[in-house]
Amino acid sequence: MPVYRKDGRSVLFIHVPKTGGTSVEHLFRANGWEQGFFSARYGRGTLNHLMVCGPQHLHGEPLEQLFRLERFDLVFTVVREPMARLRSEYVWRHRKKEQVDMSGSTVASWFRRSVRRSRENPYLFDNHLRPQHEFLVPGTEVLRLEDGLAEGLRRLSDAHGLGLEGGPEQFKDSSSGPRRSADVEISRATRRMARRFYKRDFSTFDYPRP
């Protein structure tokens, strides 16, 4: 999770994957906040290659063990409607393929396999599949992407005196490439699995169940 420091103040941004977090990170850096606990490089020869998960995608439990959370001036996160996040993740996961099958049956098979794999490795895909409620720590302020990222960050900045001038760069999810996440077909089977796997996300963040 990126840590931002400026003028003696510290902010912990809990970056839930596929929720617009990169835009948030750019905004803080553009306003002079020093970014730490972050490593964007992956692959052999990098620090992330030696870790179960990149530091910027850690969830609540290890964060509570690593940090003195009471010393932060602000802890916040951005969440997203679970089905939209799932669609975005499917496109991202297949971004390097020339042809991607977005049919409902193929998406369901992929999600079924992924859920099964996550039971053995909860950090699967650099924590991209993990339910969002597991990223929370006590006192986390939550912004919902659907409520407007720019407006949410403006309110957060005003309330906490963060001095975030300008808005975040236009949010680009996985649909910014040649494929649109909206075109990922969600079958009944996928909805059923998502209702179970992300059950607490729907209730915790007040999203309607699909």
Secondary structure as UniProt FT lines:
FT   STRAND          3..6
FT   TURN            7..8
FT   STRAND          9..14
FT   TURN            17..18
FT   HELIX           21..30
FT   TURN            31..32
FT   STRAND          34..36
FT   TURN            44..45
FT   HELIX           47..50
FT   HELIX           55..57
FT   HELIX           60..66
FT   HELIX           69..71
FT   STRAND          74..79
FT   HELIX           82..93
FT   TURN            94..96
FT   HELIX           104..120
FT   TURN            122..123
FT   HELIX           124..127
FT   HELIX           132..135
FT   TURN            138..139
FT   STRAND          141..144
FT   HELIX           145..147
FT   HELIX           149..160
FT   HELIX           174..176
FT   HELIX           181..183
FT   HELIX           188..197
FT   HELIX           199..204
FT   TURN            205..206
//
